[in-house]
Amino acid sequence: MKKTFEQVKNDFKNANLEEKINIYTTTSGLTVDQFKELLKMFPVQHLSKLEKAMA
């Protein structure tokens, strides 16, 4: 069953850093605006870890 964006957003909000990275890099079907919304909830001091995971 596919999750709604609200479910993904809630999971992301409650996730630890590694889980946030996993959700951000493996969730498909989101719009650019939805990815931006998740990114706003990502801890800025760890953006380099997210960038490495996406490379």
Secondary structure as GFF3:
##gff-version 3
##sequence-region A 1 55
A	DSSP	alpha_helix	5	14	.	.	.	ID=ss1
A	DSSP	alpha_helix	17	26	.	.	.	ID=ss2
A	DSSP	alpha_helix	32	40	.	.	.	ID=ss3
A	DSSP	three_ten_helix	44	46	.	.	.	ID=ss4
A	DSSP	alpha_helix	47	54	.	.	.	ID=ss5
###
